[in-house]
Amino acid sequence: MNFLRQHFEKLILGIVLAALVAAIVLVLLSIGKGKSAVGEEKGTAESVLKLGKELAPDQSRDLAKATEMLISPKNRFAFLPAADDPKGSLVEPVHYLRCVNPRCPYLIPSDERVCRFCDTEEPPEKKDVYPVEEDQDRDGIPNYVEKNTPFLKFDDAADAGLDYDQDAFTNLEEFRNGTNMALPTSFPPLALNLRLYEKPSNPQFPMQLRSVQASNPDDPKSWALNFTVFNPRTRRPFSQTLHVGETMKYQVSDGRRTYGPLVVESAVRERRQVGDEAKEVTVVTMTWDTKKYVFVEGEKAYDPTPTMDLIYLASRYKKFEDNLKRQYRIKNQEGEFFQLLHLPTQRREVYKVISVADDKVVVELVQGGAGAGADGMMGGMPGGGMGEGPGMMGGGMDPMGMGGGMPGMATPTGPGTGKEAEPVRFEITRQFDAAQDLMDMPRVTRSTPGTMLPGTLR
């Protein structure tokens, strides 16, 4: 007992040391078993991947996650994608194209005109395969165009809405239509500068049923129909008496359109609301050229055919907005012709009105549009049906004496085919908006030696 009492502390220390050694041994054994298990799982996973099979998600969370990332469609990258794929590829990314020289193995930036490796000039057709999405300033004109145009900037969206050559078309409009933004004689069809101004209206007819003398109320043919007719030459009205079945001996005109000779088809008594009260009035129907015109006693008469109301952007500058509204309004009906004048070149294009609706007017190019592209040359104008006048264009105000028809006008024919070409039609749907359609007058500086283009707009 004395021995245990004397060596008690030593015995306790020995037992603790033995327990510590045993614990270390157990930890080492556990680490060895863990490494062995991980090695087996890794070997199994590698063998499964080599066989092309999917890993079971319970084998390893990390390996399952890695497998999911590998097969995810987000990470797929086509080595050589389709030609219309805007994402590009590893070999031909979006900013580069292969040089057109078959002996040159290099890729060059898409906006370069000459290969930097072999000095081969790249064809302009390269722009057709360059993605339009590459538009840094989002102004509608791609980078490759703006970088190669001295007066455009690829990081300034404002230049798209300017008119560098002052031909009444913005740079963006010319780019979209394939014309030269720096050449005033190269411009799109003038109909693209037409805008809806007001909704179609029915013009007042140059005749009015003033009164009716009915000696025999039961016999309309005996009624004396007294009309007031407007005389465009004297600018004064005169009286005309007609009976049912009679034809007017002359035409009537409002100074712009000519009607007739009109035939009195019928006359009846009807009860109609006139102002605040209902009255019995005479209603007369007259016909001309398959059209019917209705006249109510004591009321103004109107042309039943709607008249379009367009404004032509002969100039794009806000300074001339009032002048545009006053002189470049076009008011025509279906089947009538009008012409547009290009002020910088004094060339004209003739159009025919196809249809008129509240929100859309369709016109067809009749003469003058062919060749008004790169070289700016336009077809000759036929001689028939055109008058002379002080105005700039035919149409609503009829300053050119166009009237309702133009003999001698024909749709252009295809060269060498002997057949009529397809009609070129334009749908005018845009409403006139001065904020979008007009711009401030630019400052023009004189050309300096060595500049590519005469004049620079700043």
C-alpha positions as CSV (number, residue, x, y, z in Angstrom):
1,M,0.0,0.0,0.0
2,N,2.9,2.3,0.8
3,F,4.2,1.6,-2.7
4,L,1.0,2.7,-4.4
5,R,0.8,5.7,-2.2
6,Q,4.3,6.7,-3.1
7,H,4.0,6.1,-6.9
8,F,0.3,7.1,-7.5
9,E,1.0,10.1,-9.6
10,K,3.4,8.1,-11.8
11,L,0.8,5.5,-12.4
12,I,-1.8,8.1,-13.5
13,L,0.6,9.8,-15.9
14,G,1.4,6.4,-17.5
15,I,-2.2,5.6,-18.0
16,V,-2.8,9.0,-19.6
17,L,0.2,8.5,-21.9
18,A,-1.0,5.1,-23.0
19,A,-4.5,6.5,-23.8
20,L,-2.9,9.3,-25.8
21,V,-0.9,6.9,-27.9
22,A,-4.0,4.7,-28.5
23,A,-5.9,7.8,-29.7
24,I,-3.1,8.8,-32.1
25,V,-3.1,5.3,-33.5
26,L,-6.8,5.3,-34.0
27,V,-6.7,8.7,-35.8
28,L,-4.0,7.5,-38.2
29,L,-6.0,4.4,-38.9
30,S,-9.1,6.5,-39.7
31,I,-7.1,8.8,-42.1
32,G,-5.8,5.8,-43.9
33,K,-9.2,4.4,-44.4
34,G,-10.6,7.8,-45.6
35,K,-7.8,8.2,-48.2
36,S,-8.5,4.7,-49.4
37,A,-12.3,5.4,-49.7
38,V,-11.7,8.7,-51.5
39,G,-9.3,7.0,-53.9
40,E,-11.8,4.3,-54.7
41,E,-14.5,6.9,-55.4
42,K,-12.2,8.9,-57.6
43,G,-11.2,5.8,-59.5
44,T,-14.9,4.8,-60.0
45,A,-15.8,8.4,-61.1
46,E,-13.0,8.5,-63.6
47,S,-13.9,5.2,-65.1
48,V,-17.5,6.2,-65.4
49,L,-16.6,9.5,-67.1
50,K,-14.4,7.6,-69.6
51,L,-17.4,5.4,-70.4
52,G,-19.6,8.5,-71.1
53,K,-22.1,7.7,-68.3
54,E,-23.6,10.0,-65.8
55,L,-22.4,9.9,-62.2
56,A,-24.9,9.0,-59.5
57,P,-25.6,12.2,-57.5
58,D,-25.0,10.3,-54.1
59,Q,-21.4,9.3,-55.0
60,S,-20.0,12.7,-54.3
61,R,-21.6,16.1,-53.9
62,D,-18.6,17.9,-55.5
63,L,-18.4,15.5,-58.4
64,A,-22.1,15.7,-59.1
65,K,-21.9,19.4,-59.1
66,A,-19.0,19.3,-61.5
67,T,-20.8,17.0,-63.8
68,E,-23.9,19.3,-63.8
69,M,-21.7,22.2,-64.8
70,L,-20.1,20.2,-67.6
71,I,-23.4,19.3,-69.2
72,S,-25.1,22.6,-68.6
73,P,-26.3,24.3,-71.8
74,K,-25.0,27.6,-70.4
75,N,-21.5,26.4,-70.8
76,R,-21.7,25.0,-74.3
77,F,-19.7,26.8,-76.9
78,A,-19.8,26.0,-80.6
79,F,-16.3,25.7,-82.0
80,L,-17.6,26.7,-85.5
81,P,-21.2,28.0,-85.1
82,A,-23.7,28.7,-87.9
83,A,-23.0,31.7,-90.2
84,D,-26.0,33.6,-88.8
85,D,-24.9,33.1,-85.2
86,P,-24.1,36.5,-83.8
87,K,-22.1,35.1,-80.8
88,G,-19.1,34.2,-82.9
89,S,-16.8,31.3,-82.2
90,L,-13.4,30.4,-80.8
91,V,-11.9,30.6,-84.3
92,E,-13.9,33.5,-85.8
93,P,-15.1,35.8,-83.0
94,V,-17.5,38.5,-83.7
95,H,-14.9,41.3,-84.1
96,Y,-12.8,39.5,-86.7
97,L,-13.1,38.0,-90.2
98,R,-10.8,36.0,-92.3
99,C,-8.9,37.9,-94.9
100,V,-10.3,37.4,-98.4
101,N,-6.9,36.4,-99.7
102,P,-6.9,32.6,-99.8
103,R,-3.1,32.5,-99.2
104,C,-3.4,34.7,-96.1
105,P,-4.1,32.6,-93.0
106,Y,-4.8,35.5,-90.7
107,L,-7.9,37.0,-89.1
108,I,-8.3,40.8,-89.3
109,P,-10.7,43.3,-87.6
110,S,-14.0,43.4,-89.4
111,D,-13.9,47.1,-90.0
112,E,-10.5,47.2,-91.7
113,R,-10.4,48.0,-95.4
114,V,-6.9,46.6,-96.1
115,C,-5.4,43.4,-94.5
116,R,-2.5,44.4,-92.2
117,F,-0.6,41.2,-93.0
118,C,-0.8,40.9,-96.8
119,D,-2.1,44.3,-97.9
120,T,-5.1,42.8,-99.6
121,E,-8.0,45.2,-100.1
122,E,-11.1,43.8,-98.5
123,P,-14.4,44.0,-100.6
124,P,-17.2,46.2,-99.4
125,E,-19.4,43.1,-99.2
126,K,-17.8,42.3,-95.9
127,K,-20.2,44.6,-94.3
128,D,-23.0,42.2,-95.2
129,V,-21.7,39.6,-92.8
130,Y,-20.7,42.1,-90.1
131,P,-23.3,41.9,-87.3
132,V,-25.5,45.0,-87.0
133,E,-25.5,44.3,-83.3
134,E,-22.0,45.8,-83.2
135,D,-23.4,49.4,-82.7
136,Q,-21.8,50.9,-79.7
137,D,-23.9,54.1,-79.5
138,R,-27.1,52.3,-80.5
139,D,-28.0,54.8,-83.1
140,G,-28.9,52.3,-85.9
141,I,-25.6,52.8,-87.8
142,P,-23.1,50.0,-87.2
143,N,-19.6,50.6,-85.9
144,Y,-18.0,49.6,-89.2
145,V,-19.8,52.4,-91.0
146,E,-19.2,55.1,-88.5
147,K,-15.5,54.3,-88.1
148,N,-15.0,54.6,-91.8
149,T,-17.1,57.7,-92.3
150,P,-15.2,60.9,-91.4
151,F,-18.3,62.9,-90.1
152,L,-19.7,60.1,-88.0
153,K,-18.6,58.8,-84.5
154,F,-19.3,55.3,-83.3
155,D,-19.7,56.6,-79.7
156,D,-22.1,59.5,-80.5
157,A,-25.7,58.6,-81.2
158,A,-26.7,62.2,-82.1
159,D,-25.0,62.1,-85.6
160,A,-27.5,59.6,-86.9
161,G,-30.3,62.2,-86.8
162,L,-28.2,64.8,-88.6
163,D,-28.3,65.6,-92.4
164,Y,-24.6,65.9,-93.4
165,D,-25.2,66.4,-97.1
166,Q,-28.3,68.6,-96.5
167,D,-30.5,66.5,-99.0
168,A,-33.5,66.5,-96.5
169,F,-32.7,62.9,-95.4
170,T,-30.9,62.1,-92.1
171,N,-27.8,60.0,-92.0
172,L,-29.7,57.1,-90.6
173,E,-32.3,57.2,-93.3
174,E,-29.7,57.2,-96.0
175,F,-27.8,54.3,-94.4
176,R,-31.0,52.2,-94.2
177,N,-31.8,53.0,-97.9
178,G,-28.2,52.4,-99.2
179,T,-27.6,55.9,-100.4
180,N,-24.5,58.1,-100.0
181,M,-24.7,60.2,-96.8
182,A,-22.1,62.6,-98.1
183,L,-23.6,63.2,-101.6
184,P,-26.6,65.5,-102.1
185,T,-27.5,63.9,-105.4
186,S,-27.8,60.5,-103.8
187,F,-31.0,60.3,-101.8
188,P,-33.8,57.8,-101.1
189,P,-37.3,58.0,-102.8
190,L,-38.8,61.3,-101.8
191,A,-42.0,59.6,-100.6
192,L,-40.1,58.5,-97.5
193,N,-40.2,62.2,-96.4
194,L,-44.0,62.2,-96.4
195,R,-45.8,62.4,-93.1
196,L,-49.4,62.3,-92.0
197,Y,-50.5,65.8,-90.9
198,E,-54.2,65.6,-90.3
199,K,-56.9,63.0,-90.7
200,P,-58.5,62.8,-94.2
201,S,-61.3,65.2,-94.8
202,N,-64.1,65.8,-97.3
203,P,-63.6,69.1,-99.2
204,Q,-66.5,71.5,-99.7
205,F,-68.2,71.0,-103.1
206,P,-68.3,74.1,-105.4
207,M,-72.1,73.9,-105.6
208,Q,-74.9,74.4,-103.1
209,L,-78.7,73.8,-103.4
210,R,-80.0,77.2,-102.4
211,S,-83.8,76.8,-102.9
212,V,-86.5,74.8,-104.7
213,Q,-89.6,76.0,-106.4
214,A,-92.2,73.2,-106.4
215,S,-95.4,74.3,-108.2
216,N,-96.5,70.6,-108.2
217,P,-95.2,68.9,-105.0
218,D,-96.2,65.5,-106.4
219,D,-94.1,65.9,-109.6
220,P,-90.4,66.3,-108.8
221,K,-89.6,66.7,-112.5
222,S,-91.4,70.0,-112.5
223,W,-89.4,71.4,-109.6
224,A,-87.0,74.2,-110.3
225,L,-83.8,73.4,-108.5
226,N,-81.8,76.6,-107.9
227,F,-78.1,76.1,-107.3
228,T,-75.3,78.5,-106.4
229,V,-72.2,77.6,-108.3
230,F,-68.7,78.8,-107.5
231,N,-66.7,80.4,-110.3
232,P,-63.0,79.8,-109.8
233,R,-62.0,82.5,-112.3
234,T,-64.0,85.4,-110.9
235,R,-63.9,83.9,-107.3
236,R,-67.6,84.8,-107.2
237,P,-70.7,82.5,-107.2
238,F,-73.5,82.6,-109.8
239,S,-77.0,81.0,-110.0
240,Q,-78.0,77.9,-112.1
241,T,-81.4,76.4,-112.3
242,L,-81.8,72.7,-113.2
243,H,-84.6,70.0,-113.3
244,V,-84.5,66.3,-112.7
245,G,-83.0,64.5,-115.7
246,E,-81.0,67.5,-117.0
247,T,-77.3,67.6,-117.5
248,M,-75.2,70.7,-116.7
249,K,-73.8,72.2,-119.8
250,Y,-70.4,72.9,-118.2
251,Q,-68.1,71.5,-115.5
252,V,-67.8,73.0,-112.1
253,S,-64.5,73.5,-110.3
254,D,-63.2,74.7,-106.9
255,G,-59.9,75.8,-108.5
256,R,-58.2,72.5,-107.7
257,R,-60.5,69.8,-109.0
258,T,-63.0,69.8,-111.8
259,Y,-66.3,67.9,-111.7
260,G,-68.9,67.1,-114.3
261,P,-70.8,67.5,-116.3
262,L,-73.2,66.6,-113.5
263,V,-76.5,64.9,-114.2
264,V,-79.5,65.5,-111.9
265,E,-80.7,62.0,-111.0
266,S,-83.5,62.6,-108.4
267,A,-85.1,65.1,-106.0
268,V,-87.1,64.1,-103.0
269,R,-88.6,65.7,-99.9
270,E,-87.2,64.3,-96.6
271,R,-87.6,65.3,-93.0
272,R,-84.1,66.0,-91.6
273,Q,-82.7,67.6,-88.5
274,V,-81.6,71.1,-89.3
275,G,-80.0,72.9,-86.4
276,D,-82.2,72.4,-83.3
277,E,-85.4,71.5,-85.2
278,A,-86.6,68.9,-87.7
279,K,-87.6,70.3,-91.1
280,E,-88.8,68.9,-94.3
281,V,-86.2,69.7,-96.9
282,T,-85.4,68.8,-100.5
283,V,-82.6,66.4,-101.2
284,V,-81.1,66.3,-104.7
285,T,-78.8,63.5,-106.0
286,M,-76.5,64.2,-108.9
287,T,-74.1,61.8,-110.6
288,W,-70.8,62.0,-112.5
289,D,-68.3,59.3,-113.4
290,T,-70.0,56.6,-111.3
291,K,-69.9,58.9,-108.2
292,K,-73.0,60.4,-106.5
293,Y,-73.2,63.8,-104.9
294,V,-75.9,64.7,-102.5
295,F,-77.2,68.2,-102.0
296,V,-79.5,69.2,-99.2
297,E,-81.6,72.4,-99.5
298,G,-79.9,75.3,-97.7
299,E,-76.8,73.3,-96.6
300,K,-73.2,73.1,-97.8
301,A,-72.3,70.1,-100.0
302,Y,-69.1,68.1,-99.6
303,D,-67.2,65.8,-101.9
304,P,-67.8,62.2,-100.7
305,T,-64.3,61.1,-101.6
306,P,-61.9,61.6,-98.7
307,T,-58.9,63.8,-99.3
308,M,-55.6,63.0,-97.6
309,D,-53.6,65.6,-95.7
310,L,-49.8,65.0,-95.9
311,I,-46.8,67.2,-95.2
312,Y,-43.6,66.9,-97.3
313,L,-40.3,67.4,-95.5
314,A,-38.7,69.3,-98.3
315,S,-36.3,70.7,-95.6
316,R,-35.4,69.1,-92.2
317,Y,-34.6,72.3,-90.4
318,K,-36.9,73.7,-87.6
319,K,-36.2,77.2,-89.0
320,F,-38.5,76.4,-91.9
321,E,-41.3,74.6,-90.1
322,D,-43.9,77.3,-90.8
323,N,-42.9,77.3,-94.4
324,L,-43.3,73.5,-94.6
325,K,-46.8,73.7,-93.2
326,R,-47.8,76.5,-95.5
327,Q,-46.3,75.4,-98.8
328,Y,-45.7,71.7,-98.6
329,R,-49.1,70.4,-97.6
330,I,-50.5,67.8,-100.0
331,K,-54.2,67.3,-100.3
332,N,-55.2,64.7,-102.9
333,Q,-57.8,62.0,-103.4
334,E,-57.5,58.4,-104.6
335,G,-56.4,58.2,-108.2
336,E,-54.9,61.7,-108.4
337,F,-51.3,62.5,-109.0
338,F,-48.9,64.8,-107.2
339,Q,-45.2,65.5,-107.5
340,L,-42.4,66.1,-105.0
341,L,-39.5,68.4,-105.6
342,H,-36.0,67.7,-104.2
343,L,-34.8,71.2,-103.4
344,P,-31.0,70.6,-103.4
345,T,-31.1,69.1,-106.9
346,Q,-34.4,70.5,-108.3
347,R,-35.4,67.0,-109.4
348,R,-39.0,65.9,-109.2
349,E,-40.8,62.6,-108.6
350,V,-44.4,61.9,-109.5
351,Y,-46.7,59.8,-107.4
352,K,-50.2,58.5,-107.6
353,V,-52.5,58.2,-104.6
354,I,-53.6,54.5,-104.3
355,S,-55.6,54.6,-101.1
356,V,-56.5,57.0,-98.3
357,A,-57.3,55.9,-94.7
358,D,-57.2,57.6,-91.3
359,D,-53.9,56.1,-90.3
360,K,-52.4,55.1,-93.6
361,V,-52.0,56.6,-97.1
362,V,-50.6,54.4,-99.9
363,V,-48.9,56.1,-102.8
364,E,-47.2,54.7,-105.9
365,L,-44.1,56.0,-107.7
366,V,-45.0,56.8,-111.2
367,Q,-42.0,58.7,-112.6
368,G,-38.7,60.1,-111.6
369,G,-37.5,57.6,-109.0
370,A,-35.4,55.2,-111.1
371,G,-31.7,56.0,-110.8
372,A,-32.0,58.4,-107.9
373,G,-29.5,56.3,-105.9
374,A,-25.7,56.4,-106.1
375,D,-25.5,58.6,-109.1
376,G,-28.5,60.6,-108.3
377,M,-29.8,60.6,-111.9
378,M,-33.5,60.5,-112.4
379,G,-35.7,59.5,-115.3
380,G,-37.0,62.1,-117.7
381,M,-40.4,63.6,-117.2
382,P,-43.1,63.0,-119.8
383,G,-44.6,66.0,-121.5
384,G,-48.3,65.5,-121.0
385,G,-50.4,66.8,-118.2
386,M,-48.0,69.1,-116.5
387,G,-48.5,72.8,-116.1
388,E,-46.3,75.6,-114.8
389,G,-46.8,77.5,-111.6
390,P,-45.1,79.4,-108.8
391,G,-45.3,76.5,-106.3
392,M,-42.7,73.8,-105.6
393,M,-44.9,70.7,-106.1
394,G,-48.2,69.5,-107.3
395,G,-50.9,68.1,-105.0
396,G,-52.9,69.9,-102.4
397,M,-52.4,73.4,-103.6
398,D,-52.0,72.3,-107.2
399,P,-49.3,75.0,-108.0
400,M,-48.1,72.9,-110.9
401,G,-51.4,72.6,-112.5
402,M,-51.6,68.8,-112.0
403,G,-55.4,68.6,-111.4
404,G,-57.0,65.2,-111.2
405,G,-55.1,63.4,-113.9
406,M,-51.8,63.3,-115.8
407,P,-51.9,62.0,-119.3
408,G,-48.7,60.6,-120.5
409,M,-47.6,59.3,-117.1
410,A,-46.7,55.6,-117.0
411,T,-45.1,53.1,-114.6
412,P,-41.4,52.6,-115.4
413,T,-40.6,49.4,-117.3
414,G,-37.8,47.0,-116.7
415,P,-34.8,47.5,-118.9
416,G,-34.7,45.2,-121.9
417,T,-37.7,43.1,-120.7
418,G,-40.5,44.8,-122.6
419,K,-42.7,44.2,-119.5
420,E,-43.9,46.6,-116.9
421,A,-41.9,46.6,-113.7
422,E,-43.6,45.9,-110.4
423,P,-45.1,49.1,-109.0
424,V,-43.2,50.7,-106.2
425,R,-45.5,51.6,-103.5
426,F,-45.0,53.4,-100.2
427,E,-47.2,53.3,-97.1
428,I,-47.2,56.6,-95.2
429,T,-48.1,55.8,-91.6
430,R,-45.8,58.2,-89.6
431,Q,-47.5,61.2,-88.0
432,F,-45.6,64.5,-88.4
433,D,-43.6,65.2,-85.3
434,A,-41.4,68.3,-85.4
435,A,-39.3,67.0,-82.5
436,Q,-38.3,63.9,-84.4
437,D,-38.5,65.1,-88.0
438,L,-36.8,68.4,-87.8
439,M,-33.4,69.5,-86.6
440,D,-31.5,72.7,-85.8
441,M,-29.5,74.4,-88.5
442,P,-25.9,73.2,-88.4
443,R,-22.8,75.3,-88.6
444,V,-20.9,74.7,-91.8
445,T,-17.1,75.2,-92.0
446,R,-15.2,75.6,-95.2
447,S,-13.3,72.7,-96.7
448,T,-9.6,72.4,-96.0
449,P,-6.9,70.8,-98.2
450,G,-6.6,67.1,-97.6
451,T,-10.2,66.5,-96.3
452,M,-12.0,63.6,-97.9
453,L,-15.3,65.4,-98.2
454,P,-16.1,69.0,-98.9
455,G,-17.3,70.8,-95.8
456,T,-17.7,69.4,-92.3
457,L,-20.8,69.8,-90.2
458,R,-20.1,70.5,-86.5
